[in-house]
């Protein structure tokens, strides 16, 4: 009897499924779909693909692809930590993968390398899709000046992403929009290829853009100059840097510490400034890779004490009597910290902060001259 009861229930269940599916929403044809092909048929669609390529500038293409800190926009792990400007910070068991980077002992299994690799090749893939999209638009769909500008932006981004990879991995596969098979070798010097893209960007990009964050001629010239420095081609590097300065578009901010104030964005000092999105319902667009220095176990993030300034960085701010940096001897002795103060003020003549010392036995260095930007930088 139980068997018949079960068969009856199963038969009834199947009957209800078949009957309920008839003329139900499952049978309704989709009203439309926004696929990649449809994005390539209009200027706004192609620009959407380009904007998606810009999103990789923050060094993070999503939690499923990478850890954000290895590819952070500031490059603090492979830049400041590896270069000696900062210590890892936090605790020993907090992001321990950074320690081998600091000690120059990392191997190919380090996830920070994978994060760097994945994010920037994802960005390269997006730039190539954008290039093909803008190339494929008809003359009726886009003006030639707009096509040239957007292609210049995409070429700049492709060069930037390959340059970031070059700095960490040196020879890397250079992936362009016309490759049908991207399984190519890494046996070529990619700097000339990077420079070719940057030269195209220089020739195509305007000096200013109506929207902040888009690549400009000055950004392309600045990065082109940086690539020449890697080749020790100082005359060509200087020519590019002189062009940036001579454009009249850029200048140092009058107040140095505005560089560290979130209220001041895209100022005259900014050559390339990554635009961040916040409060958009996702963690992928809020610069996770640079969430570093909340008060330890306090503040809105409850964390973290990463990217602590090093003694080497502090020493580098020593100057001679004329205010110029000590290029060869700055690290001969350590400049003493004066962070044990109950109150401090900046002297009118500049220099480091002074004040009443909490520890009477501590004697800071008030003799050595330093760049007045030391306190704000640290």
C-alpha positions as YAML, in Angstrom:
chain: A
units: angstrom
residues:
- id: 1
  name: UNK
  ca: [0.00, 0.00, 0.00]
- id: 2
  name: UNK
  ca: [2.86, 2.31, 0.79]
- id: 3
  name: UNK
  ca: [4.34, 1.71, -2.67]
- id: 4
  name: UNK
  ca: [1.06, 2.73, -4.39]
- id: 5
  name: UNK
  ca: [0.83, 5.81, -2.20]
- id: 6
  name: UNK
  ca: [4.34, 6.86, -3.15]
- id: 7
  name: UNK
  ca: [3.69, 6.26, -6.85]
- id: 8
  name: UNK
  ca: [0.52, 8.35, -6.60]
- id: 9
  name: UNK
  ca: [2.39, 11.25, -4.97]
- id: 10
  name: UNK
  ca: [5.19, 11.13, -7.57]
- id: 11
  name: UNK
  ca: [2.71, 11.00, -10.46]
- id: 12
  name: UNK
  ca: [0.74, 13.92, -9.02]
- id: 13
  name: UNK
  ca: [3.94, 15.93, -8.53]
- id: 14
  name: UNK
  ca: [5.06, 15.39, -12.13]
- id: 15
  name: UNK
  ca: [1.59, 16.27, -13.41]
- id: 16
  name: UNK
  ca: [1.63, 19.54, -11.47]
- id: 17
  name: UNK
  ca: [5.08, 20.44, -12.82]
- id: 18
  name: UNK
  ca: [4.06, 19.83, -16.43]
- id: 19
  name: UNK
  ca: [0.74, 21.63, -16.02]
- id: 20
  name: UNK
  ca: [2.15, 24.62, -14.16]
- id: 21
  name: UNK
  ca: [4.94, 25.15, -16.68]
- id: 22
  name: UNK
  ca: [2.46, 25.56, -19.51]
- id: 23
  name: UNK
  ca: [2.08, 29.26, -20.36]
- id: 24
  name: UNK
  ca: [4.16, 30.13, -17.28]
- id: 25
  name: UNK
  ca: [7.04, 32.62, -17.01]
- id: 26
  name: UNK
  ca: [9.43, 29.82, -17.96]
- id: 27
  name: UNK
  ca: [7.92, 29.84, -21.44]
- id: 28
  name: UNK
  ca: [8.21, 33.63, -21.85]
- id: 29
  name: UNK
  ca: [10.79, 34.70, -24.39]
- id: 30
  name: UNK
  ca: [13.42, 37.13, -23.02]
- id: 31
  name: UNK
  ca: [12.78, 40.75, -23.86]
- id: 32
  name: UNK
  ca: [16.42, 41.24, -24.76]
- id: 33
  name: UNK
  ca: [19.98, 40.68, -23.60]
- id: 34
  name: UNK
  ca: [22.94, 42.98, -23.10]
- id: 35
  name: UNK
  ca: [25.80, 40.97, -24.50]
- id: 36
  name: UNK
  ca: [29.32, 41.94, -25.50]
- id: 37
  name: UNK
  ca: [28.31, 42.10, -29.16]
- id: 38
  name: UNK
  ca: [25.64, 44.71, -28.47]
- id: 39
  name: UNK
  ca: [28.18, 46.80, -26.57]
- id: 40
  name: UNK
  ca: [30.41, 46.95, -29.63]
- id: 41
  name: UNK
  ca: [27.73, 48.43, -31.86]
- id: 42
  name: UNK
  ca: [27.61, 51.92, -30.34]
- id: 43
  name: UNK
  ca: [30.05, 54.49, -29.02]
- id: 44
  name: UNK
  ca: [28.50, 54.35, -25.53]
- id: 45
  name: UNK
  ca: [28.76, 50.56, -25.52]
- id: 46
  name: UNK
  ca: [32.41, 50.58, -26.56]
- id: 47
  name: UNK
  ca: [33.09, 53.23, -23.92]
- id: 48
  name: UNK
  ca: [31.50, 50.97, -21.30]
- id: 49
  name: UNK
  ca: [34.06, 48.30, -22.18]
- id: 50
  name: UNK
  ca: [36.84, 50.89, -21.91]
- id: 51
  name: UNK
  ca: [35.59, 52.05, -18.50]
- id: 52
  name: UNK
  ca: [35.66, 48.43, -17.34]
- id: 53
  name: UNK
  ca: [39.34, 48.40, -18.33]
- id: 54
  name: UNK
  ca: [39.94, 51.51, -16.21]
- id: 55
  name: UNK
  ca: [38.55, 49.65, -13.19]
- id: 56
  name: UNK
  ca: [41.67, 47.48, -13.06]
- id: 57
  name: UNK
  ca: [43.76, 50.54, -12.20]
- id: 58
  name: UNK
  ca: [42.96, 49.93, -8.53]
- id: 59
  name: UNK
  ca: [44.86, 46.66, -8.77]
- id: 60
  name: UNK
  ca: [41.93, 44.42, -7.96]
- id: 61
  name: UNK
  ca: [39.73, 42.48, -10.35]
- id: 62
  name: UNK
  ca: [37.58, 40.74, -7.75]
- id: 63
  name: UNK
  ca: [37.91, 38.39, -4.79]
- id: 64
  name: UNK
  ca: [37.50, 35.39, -7.04]
- id: 65
  name: UNK
  ca: [40.52, 36.42, -9.10]
- id: 66
  name: UNK
  ca: [43.10, 37.66, -6.65]
- id: 67
  name: UNK
  ca: [44.04, 39.16, -3.32]
- id: 68
  name: UNK
  ca: [43.85, 42.95, -3.56]
- id: 69
  name: UNK
  ca: [47.05, 43.88, -1.73]
- id: 70
  name: UNK
  ca: [49.51, 42.45, -4.23]
- id: 71
  name: UNK
  ca: [48.10, 44.55, -7.03]
- id: 72
  name: UNK
  ca: [47.18, 47.66, -5.03]
- id: 73
  name: UNK
  ca: [47.12, 50.88, -7.04]
- id: 74
  name: UNK
  ca: [49.88, 52.37, -4.89]
- id: 75
  name: UNK
  ca: [52.07, 49.30, -5.51]
- id: 76
  name: UNK
  ca: [53.02, 49.40, -1.84]
- id: 77
  name: UNK
  ca: [54.01, 45.73, -1.54]
- id: 78
  name: UNK
  ca: [56.30, 45.49, -4.57]
- id: 79
  name: UNK
  ca: [57.25, 49.17, -4.29]
- id: 80
  name: UNK
  ca: [57.62, 50.54, -0.77]
- id: 81
  name: UNK
  ca: [58.00, 47.20, 1.05]
- id: 82
  name: UNK
  ca: [60.38, 45.61, -1.42]
- id: 83
  name: UNK
  ca: [62.21, 48.90, -1.94]
- id: 84
  name: UNK
  ca: [62.85, 49.64, 1.73]
- id: 85
  name: UNK
  ca: [60.64, 52.71, 2.26]
- id: 86
  name: UNK
  ca: [58.33, 50.81, 4.60]
- id: 87
  name: UNK
  ca: [58.01, 47.78, 6.83]
- id: 88
  name: UNK
  ca: [55.19, 45.26, 6.44]
- id: 89
  name: UNK
  ca: [53.72, 46.18, 9.82]
- id: 90
  name: UNK
  ca: [50.71, 44.65, 11.58]
- id: 91
  name: UNK
  ca: [51.42, 41.25, 13.18]
- id: 92
  name: UNK
  ca: [53.59, 38.37, 12.01]
- id: 93
  name: UNK
  ca: [50.60, 36.15, 11.19]
- id: 94
  name: UNK
  ca: [48.70, 38.94, 9.41]
- id: 95
  name: UNK
  ca: [49.31, 38.63, 5.65]
- id: 96
  name: UNK
  ca: [52.56, 36.68, 6.20]
- id: 97
  name: UNK
  ca: [53.00, 36.42, 2.43]
- id: 98
  name: UNK
  ca: [54.32, 40.01, 2.49]
- id: 99
  name: UNK
  ca: [57.35, 39.06, 4.60]
- id: 100
  name: UNK
  ca: [59.16, 37.20, 1.77]
- id: 101
  name: UNK
  ca: [58.62, 40.27, -0.42]
- id: 102
  name: UNK
  ca: [60.22, 42.42, 2.27]
- id: 103
  name: UNK
  ca: [63.13, 40.00, 2.62]
- id: 104
  name: UNK
  ca: [63.48, 39.40, -1.16]
- id: 105
  name: UNK
  ca: [62.95, 35.66, -0.64]
- id: 106
  name: UNK
  ca: [59.56, 35.16, -2.30]
- id: 107
  name: UNK
  ca: [58.95, 32.24, -4.65]
- id: 108
  name: UNK
  ca: [56.49, 31.53, -7.46]
- id: 109
  name: UNK
  ca: [53.86, 30.21, -5.05]
- id: 110
  name: UNK
  ca: [53.36, 33.55, -3.36]
- id: 111
  name: UNK
  ca: [49.71, 34.61, -3.85]
- id: 112
  name: UNK
  ca: [50.71, 38.27, -4.12]
- id: 113
  name: UNK
  ca: [52.42, 37.46, -7.40]
- id: 114
  name: UNK
  ca: [49.28, 35.75, -8.64]
- id: 115
  name: UNK
  ca: [47.18, 38.73, -7.60]
- id: 116
  name: UNK
  ca: [49.42, 41.07, -9.57]
- id: 117
  name: UNK
  ca: [49.44, 38.80, -12.61]
- id: 118
  name: UNK
  ca: [45.70, 38.07, -12.70]
- id: 119
  name: UNK
  ca: [44.54, 41.64, -12.23]
- id: 120
  name: UNK
  ca: [46.73, 43.25, -14.86]
- id: 121
  name: UNK
  ca: [46.23, 40.60, -17.51]
- id: 122
  name: UNK
  ca: [42.51, 40.93, -16.86]
- id: 123
  name: UNK
  ca: [42.93, 44.66, -17.48]
- id: 124
  name: UNK
  ca: [44.89, 43.97, -20.67]
- id: 125
  name: UNK
  ca: [42.13, 41.68, -21.91]
- id: 126
  name: UNK
  ca: [39.61, 44.44, -21.34]
- id: 127
  name: UNK
  ca: [41.72, 47.05, -23.13]
- id: 128
  name: UNK
  ca: [42.05, 44.78, -26.15]
- id: 129
  name: UNK
  ca: [38.28, 44.30, -26.26]
- id: 130
  name: UNK
  ca: [37.87, 48.07, -26.09]
- id: 131
  name: UNK
  ca: [40.37, 48.59, -28.91]
- id: 132
  name: UNK
  ca: [38.57, 46.14, -31.16]
- id: 133
  name: UNK
  ca: [35.24, 47.71, -30.26]
- id: 134
  name: UNK
  ca: [36.29, 51.24, -31.20]
- id: 135
  name: UNK
  ca: [38.02, 50.02, -34.34]
- id: 136
  name: UNK
  ca: [34.85, 48.24, -35.43]
- id: 137
  name: UNK
  ca: [32.49, 51.20, -35.05]
- id: 138
  name: UNK
  ca: [31.28, 52.74, -38.28]
- id: 139
  name: UNK
  ca: [31.86, 56.39, -39.16]
- id: 140
  name: UNK
  ca: [28.19, 57.01, -38.48]
- id: 141
  name: UNK
  ca: [28.53, 55.65, -34.94]
- id: 142
  name: UNK
  ca: [31.54, 57.67, -33.80]
- id: 143
  name: UNK
  ca: [33.52, 60.70, -34.92]
- id: 144
  name: UNK
  ca: [37.14, 60.12, -35.87]
- id: 145
  name: UNK
  ca: [38.39, 62.47, -33.17]
- id: 146
  name: UNK
  ca: [36.48, 60.53, -30.50]
- id: 147
  name: UNK
  ca: [37.68, 57.21, -31.93]
- id: 148
  name: UNK
  ca: [41.29, 58.43, -31.85]
- id: 149
  name: UNK
  ca: [40.99, 59.70, -28.28]
- id: 150
  name: UNK
  ca: [39.40, 56.51, -26.94]
- id: 151
  name: UNK
  ca: [41.94, 54.32, -28.74]
- id: 152
  name: UNK
  ca: [44.66, 56.47, -27.19]
- id: 153
  name: UNK
  ca: [43.20, 55.83, -23.74]
- id: 154
  name: UNK
  ca: [43.05, 52.10, -24.37]
- id: 155
  name: UNK
  ca: [46.63, 52.03, -25.68]
- id: 156
  name: UNK
  ca: [47.76, 53.94, -22.60]
- id: 157
  name: UNK
  ca: [46.02, 51.47, -20.28]
- id: 158
  name: UNK
  ca: [47.46, 48.49, -22.13]
- id: 159
  name: UNK
  ca: [50.94, 49.98, -21.83]
- id: 160
  name: UNK
  ca: [50.40, 50.80, -18.15]
- id: 161
  name: UNK
  ca: [49.30, 47.27, -17.28]
- id: 162
  name: UNK
  ca: [52.19, 45.66, -19.14]
- id: 163
  name: UNK
  ca: [54.58, 48.15, -17.50]
- id: 164
  name: UNK
  ca: [53.29, 47.18, -14.04]
- id: 165
  name: UNK
  ca: [53.87, 43.52, -14.90]
- id: 166
  name: UNK
  ca: [57.32, 44.30, -16.31]
- id: 167
  name: UNK
  ca: [58.38, 45.94, -13.05]
- id: 168
  name: UNK
  ca: [57.67, 42.73, -11.12]
- id: 169
  name: UNK
  ca: [58.24, 39.93, -13.66]
- id: 170
  name: UNK
  ca: [60.46, 41.65, -16.30]
- id: 171
  name: UNK
  ca: [59.87, 39.83, -19.60]
- id: 172
  name: UNK
  ca: [56.18, 39.02, -19.89]
- id: 173
  name: UNK
  ca: [53.92, 38.05, -22.80]
- id: 174
  name: UNK
  ca: [52.76, 41.22, -24.58]
- id: 175
  name: UNK
  ca: [49.14, 40.65, -25.49]
- id: 176
  name: UNK
  ca: [47.62, 42.76, -28.27]
- id: 177
  name: UNK
  ca: [44.14, 42.95, -29.75]
- id: 178
  name: UNK
  ca: [45.01, 41.04, -32.93]
- id: 179
  name: UNK
  ca: [46.31, 37.87, -31.25]
- id: 180
  name: UNK
  ca: [44.15, 34.84, -31.93]
- id: 181
  name: UNK
  ca: [46.17, 32.67, -29.56]
- id: 182
  name: UNK
  ca: [47.55, 34.35, -26.44]
- id: 183
  name: UNK
  ca: [49.74, 31.40, -25.51]
- id: 184
  name: UNK
  ca: [52.94, 33.18, -26.49]
- id: 185
  name: UNK
  ca: [56.40, 33.26, -24.96]
- id: 186
  name: UNK
  ca: [58.00, 35.73, -22.60]
- id: 187
  name: UNK
  ca: [61.37, 35.76, -24.34]
- id: 188
  name: UNK
  ca: [61.23, 39.35, -25.62]
- id: 189
  name: UNK
  ca: [62.06, 42.69, -24.08]
- id: 190
  name: UNK
  ca: [58.64, 44.29, -23.70]
- id: 191
  name: UNK
  ca: [59.79, 47.86, -23.03]
- id: 192
  name: UNK
  ca: [59.89, 48.76, -26.77]
- id: 193
  name: UNK
  ca: [56.34, 47.39, -27.12]
- id: 194
  name: UNK
  ca: [55.20, 49.40, -24.11]
- id: 195
  name: UNK
  ca: [56.83, 52.48, -25.58]
- id: 196
  name: UNK
  ca: [55.12, 51.94, -28.93]
- id: 197
  name: UNK
  ca: [51.71, 51.95, -27.25]
- id: 198
  name: UNK
  ca: [52.63, 55.00, -25.18]
- id: 199
  name: UNK
  ca: [53.83, 56.90, -28.25]
- id: 200
  name: UNK
  ca: [50.50, 56.19, -29.92]
- id: 201
  name: UNK
  ca: [48.76, 57.44, -26.80]
- id: 202
  name: UNK
  ca: [50.86, 60.63, -26.77]
- id: 203
  name: UNK
  ca: [49.88, 61.32, -30.38]
- id: 204
  name: UNK
  ca: [46.18, 60.59, -29.82]
- id: 205
  name: UNK
  ca: [45.33, 61.97, -26.39]
- id: 206
  name: UNK
  ca: [44.35, 65.54, -25.54]
- id: 207
  name: UNK
  ca: [46.09, 67.55, -22.85]
- id: 208
  name: UNK
  ca: [42.90, 67.62, -20.78]
- id: 209
  name: UNK
  ca: [39.80, 65.46, -20.60]
- id: 210
  name: UNK
  ca: [36.26, 66.55, -19.69]
- id: 211
  name: UNK
  ca: [35.98, 63.69, -17.17]
- id: 212
  name: UNK
  ca: [38.50, 63.24, -14.33]
- id: 213
  name: UNK
  ca: [40.49, 60.04, -14.34]
- id: 214
  name: UNK
  ca: [40.71, 59.52, -18.10]
- id: 215
  name: UNK
  ca: [44.23, 59.22, -19.50]
- id: 216
  name: UNK
  ca: [45.77, 62.38, -20.96]
- id: 217
  name: UNK
  ca: [48.75, 63.27, -23.11]
- id: 218
  name: UNK
  ca: [50.66, 64.28, -19.98]
- id: 219
  name: UNK
  ca: [50.07, 60.90, -18.34]
- id: 220
  name: UNK
  ca: [51.32, 59.10, -21.44]
- id: 221
  name: UNK
  ca: [54.41, 61.32, -21.66]
- id: 222
  name: UNK
  ca: [55.18, 60.82, -17.96]
- id: 223
  name: UNK
  ca: [55.03, 57.04, -18.21]
- id: 224
  name: UNK
  ca: [56.98, 57.06, -21.45]
- id: 225
  name: UNK
  ca: [59.70, 58.95, -19.60]
- id: 226
  name: UNK
  ca: [59.67, 56.34, -16.84]
- id: 227
  name: UNK
  ca: [60.22, 53.54, -19.35]
- id: 228
  name: UNK
  ca: [63.26, 55.35, -20.72]
- id: 229
  name: UNK
  ca: [64.72, 55.50, -17.21]
- id: 230
  name: UNK
  ca: [64.65, 51.69, -17.09]
- id: 231
  name: UNK
  ca: [66.78, 51.74, -20.25]
- id: 232
  name: UNK
  ca: [69.09, 54.42, -18.79]
- id: 233
  name: UNK
  ca: [68.10, 56.59, -21.75]
- id: 234
  name: UNK
  ca: [68.20, 59.77, -19.71]
- id: 235
  name: UNK
  ca: [68.05, 62.26, -22.58]
- id: 236
  name: UNK
  ca: [64.78, 60.82, -23.94]
- id: 237
  name: UNK
  ca: [63.40, 60.53, -20.42]
- id: 238
  name: UNK
  ca: [64.19, 64.18, -19.72]
- id: 239
  name: UNK
  ca: [62.55, 65.24, -22.99]
- id: 240
  name: UNK
  ca: [59.29, 63.57, -21.93]
- id: 241
  name: UNK
  ca: [59.39, 65.00, -18.41]
- id: 242
  name: UNK
  ca: [60.18, 68.47, -19.78]
- id: 243
  name: UNK
  ca: [57.14, 68.17, -22.06]
- id: 244
  name: UNK
  ca: [54.93, 67.37, -19.06]
- id: 245
  name: UNK
  ca: [56.24, 70.32, -17.06]
- id: 246
  name: UNK
  ca: [56.24, 72.64, -20.07]
- id: 247
  name: UNK
  ca: [52.61, 71.92, -20.86]
- id: 248
  name: UNK
  ca: [51.52, 74.34, -18.14]
- id: 249
  name: UNK
  ca: [48.91, 71.82, -17.05]
- id: 250
  name: UNK
  ca: [50.65, 70.60, -13.89]
- id: 251
  name: UNK
  ca: [52.05, 72.26, -10.79]
- id: 252
  name: UNK
  ca: [52.86, 71.36, -7.20]
- id: 253
  name: UNK
  ca: [50.05, 72.01, -4.76]
- id: 254
  name: UNK
  ca: [50.63, 75.10, -2.63]
- id: 255
  name: UNK
  ca: [49.90, 73.10, 0.55]
- id: 256
  name: UNK
  ca: [51.86, 69.86, 0.65]
- id: 257
  name: UNK
  ca: [49.60, 67.95, 3.03]
- id: 258
  name: UNK
  ca: [46.60, 68.33, 0.73]
- id: 259
  name: UNK
  ca: [48.10, 65.34, -1.08]
- id: 260
  name: UNK
  ca: [47.00, 63.23, 1.89]
- id: 261
  name: UNK
  ca: [43.58, 64.84, 2.36]
- id: 262
  name: UNK
  ca: [40.64, 63.08, 0.73]
- id: 263
  name: UNK
  ca: [38.86, 66.39, 0.31]
- id: 264
  name: UNK
  ca: [41.35, 67.40, -2.39]
- id: 265
  name: UNK
  ca: [41.13, 65.31, -5.54]
- id: 266
  name: UNK
  ca: [42.42, 65.60, -9.10]
- id: 267
  name: UNK
  ca: [44.44, 68.71, -8.34]
- id: 268
  name: UNK
  ca: [47.10, 70.30, -10.55]
- id: 269
  name: UNK
  ca: [49.63, 67.93, -8.98]
- id: 270
  name: UNK
  ca: [47.81, 64.86, -10.28]
- id: 271
  name: UNK
  ca: [49.12, 63.36, -13.52]
- id: 272
  name: UNK
  ca: [47.21, 60.08, -13.22]
- id: 273
  name: UNK
  ca: [44.75, 59.67, -10.37]
- id: 274
  name: UNK
  ca: [42.73, 56.48, -9.98]
- id: 275
  name: UNK
  ca: [39.03, 57.19, -9.46]
- id: 276
  name: UNK
  ca: [37.42, 55.03, -6.79]
- id: 277
  name: UNK
  ca: [33.77, 54.06, -6.39]
- id: 278
  name: UNK
  ca: [32.29, 53.64, -2.91]
- id: 279
  name: UNK
  ca: [28.88, 52.71, -1.50]
- id: 280
  name: UNK
  ca: [27.91, 50.90, -4.69]
- id: 281
  name: UNK
  ca: [26.94, 47.61, -3.06]
- id: 282
  name: UNK
  ca: [30.18, 45.77, -3.76]
- id: 283
  name: UNK
  ca: [33.64, 45.57, -2.22]
- id: 284
  name: UNK
  ca: [35.35, 45.26, -5.58]
- id: 285
  name: UNK
  ca: [35.44, 48.99, -6.38]
- id: 286
  name: UNK
  ca: [36.63, 50.60, -3.17]
- id: 287
  name: UNK
  ca: [40.40, 50.18, -3.31]
- id: 288
  name: UNK
  ca: [40.67, 47.21, -0.95]
- id: 289
  name: UNK
  ca: [44.37, 46.91, -1.65]
- id: 290
  name: UNK
  ca: [45.17, 50.18, 0.10]
- id: 291
  name: UNK
  ca: [43.09, 49.76, 3.26]
- id: 292
  name: UNK
  ca: [46.18, 49.80, 5.45]
- id: 293
  name: UNK
  ca: [46.41, 52.27, 8.28]
- id: 294
  name: UNK
  ca: [43.33, 52.49, 10.43]
- id: 295
  name: UNK
  ca: [44.34, 52.91, 14.08]
- id: 296
  name: UNK
  ca: [45.30, 49.37, 14.98]
- id: 297
  name: UNK
  ca: [42.21, 47.45, 16.17]
- id: 298
  name: UNK
  ca: [40.29, 50.70, 16.09]
- id: 299
  name: UNK
  ca: [38.75, 53.07, 13.59]
- id: 300
  name: UNK
  ca: [36.06, 52.15, 11.07]
- id: 301
  name: UNK
  ca: [37.90, 49.07, 9.83]
- id: 302
  name: UNK
  ca: [39.02, 47.59, 13.14]
- id: 303
  name: UNK
  ca: [42.42, 47.10, 11.53]
- id: 304
  name: UNK
  ca: [45.30, 47.51, 10.28]
- id: 305
  name: UNK
  ca: [48.88, 48.54, 10.91]
- id: 306
  name: UNK
  ca: [50.39, 47.82, 7.52]
- id: 307
  name: UNK
  ca: [52.87, 49.84, 5.47]
- id: 308
  name: UNK
  ca: [54.78, 51.41, 8.36]
- id: 309
  name: UNK
  ca: [57.41, 54.01, 7.38]
- id: 310
  name: UNK
  ca: [60.96, 52.71, 7.68]
- id: 311
  name: UNK
  ca: [64.03, 54.26, 9.22]
- id: 312
  name: UNK
  ca: [65.53, 54.27, 5.74]
- id: 313
  name: UNK
  ca: [62.70, 56.50, 4.50]
- id: 314
  name: UNK
  ca: [63.16, 58.88, 7.42]
- id: 315
  name: UNK
  ca: [66.91, 59.07, 6.85]
- id: 316
  name: UNK
  ca: [66.32, 59.94, 3.20]
- id: 317
  name: UNK
  ca: [64.77, 63.26, 4.27]
- id: 318
  name: UNK
  ca: [68.08, 64.57, 5.64]
- id: 319
  name: UNK
  ca: [69.40, 67.58, 3.76]
- id: 320
  name: UNK
  ca: [72.53, 69.64, 3.49]
- id: 321
  name: UNK
  ca: [72.64, 73.24, 4.69]
- id: 322
  name: UNK
  ca: [71.14, 74.36, 1.39]
- id: 323
  name: UNK
  ca: [68.14, 72.05, 1.69]
- id: 324
  name: UNK
  ca: [69.26, 69.53, -0.93]
- id: 325
  name: UNK
  ca: [69.07, 65.78, -0.20]
- id: 326
  name: UNK
  ca: [72.12, 63.78, 0.89]
- id: 327
  name: UNK
  ca: [72.18, 61.30, -1.97]
- id: 328
  name: UNK
  ca: [75.15, 59.21, -0.81]
- id: 329
  name: UNK
  ca: [75.50, 59.66, 2.95]
- id: 330
  name: UNK
  ca: [71.93, 59.96, 4.27]
- id: 331
  name: UNK
  ca: [71.95, 56.41, 5.66]
- id: 332
  name: UNK
  ca: [75.28, 56.65, 7.46]
- id: 333
  name: UNK
  ca: [73.49, 57.42, 10.72]
- id: 334
  name: UNK
  ca: [69.86, 57.11, 11.77]
- id: 335
  name: UNK
  ca: [67.89, 60.29, 12.23]
- id: 336
  name: UNK
  ca: [66.28, 60.16, 15.68]
- id: 337
  name: UNK
  ca: [62.52, 60.04, 15.93]
- id: 338
  name: UNK
  ca: [60.74, 62.70, 17.95]
- id: 339
  name: UNK
  ca: [57.40, 60.90, 18.19]
- id: 340
  name: UNK
  ca: [57.51, 60.86, 22.00]
- id: 341
  name: UNK
  ca: [55.93, 64.28, 22.37]
- id: 342
  name: UNK
  ca: [52.91, 65.44, 24.32]
- id: 343
  name: UNK
  ca: [52.46, 68.48, 22.10]
- id: 344
  name: UNK
  ca: [54.31, 69.82, 19.14]
- id: 345
  name: UNK
  ca: [54.47, 72.69, 16.71]
- id: 346
  name: UNK
  ca: [56.17, 73.21, 13.39]
- id: 347
  name: UNK
  ca: [58.82, 75.96, 13.45]
- id: 348
  name: UNK
  ca: [58.19, 78.83, 11.06]
- id: 349
  name: UNK
  ca: [61.42, 77.94, 9.27]
- id: 350
  name: UNK
  ca: [60.27, 74.38, 8.62]
- id: 351
  name: UNK
  ca: [61.99, 71.25, 9.84]
- id: 352
  name: UNK
  ca: [60.83, 68.49, 12.10]
- id: 353
  name: UNK
  ca: [58.31, 68.87, 14.91]
- id: 354
  name: UNK
  ca: [59.54, 69.92, 18.33]
- id: 355
  name: UNK
  ca: [57.84, 69.89, 21.68]
- id: 356
  name: UNK
  ca: [57.94, 68.87, 25.32]
- id: 357
  name: UNK
  ca: [59.30, 65.35, 25.61]
- id: 358
  name: UNK
  ca: [57.43, 62.76, 27.67]
- id: 359
  name: UNK
  ca: [60.66, 60.89, 28.37]
- id: 360
  name: UNK
  ca: [63.26, 63.27, 29.83]
- id: 361
  name: UNK
  ca: [66.05, 60.83, 28.96]
- id: 362
  name: UNK
  ca: [65.18, 60.89, 25.27]
- id: 363
  name: UNK
  ca: [67.13, 63.40, 23.24]
- id: 364
  name: UNK
  ca: [65.95, 63.91, 19.66]
- id: 365
  name: UNK
  ca: [68.17, 65.30, 16.94]
- id: 366
  name: UNK
  ca: [67.61, 69.05, 16.60]
- id: 367
  name: UNK
  ca: [70.84, 69.67, 14.71]
- id: 368
  name: UNK
  ca: [70.51, 67.69, 11.47]
- id: 369
  name: UNK
  ca: [68.52, 69.57, 8.87]
- id: 370
  name: UNK
  ca: [65.66, 67.71, 7.21]
- id: 371
  name: UNK
  ca: [63.14, 68.31, 4.47]
- id: 372
  name: UNK
  ca: [60.07, 69.90, 6.12]
- id: 373
  name: UNK
  ca: [57.82, 67.39, 4.34]
- id: 374
  name: UNK
  ca: [59.15, 64.61, 6.58]
- id: 375
  name: UNK
  ca: [56.39, 64.75, 9.23]
- id: 376
  name: UNK
  ca: [53.50, 64.76, 6.77]
- id: 377
  name: UNK
  ca: [55.05, 61.99, 4.69]
- id: 378
  name: UNK
  ca: [55.64, 59.68, 7.64]
...
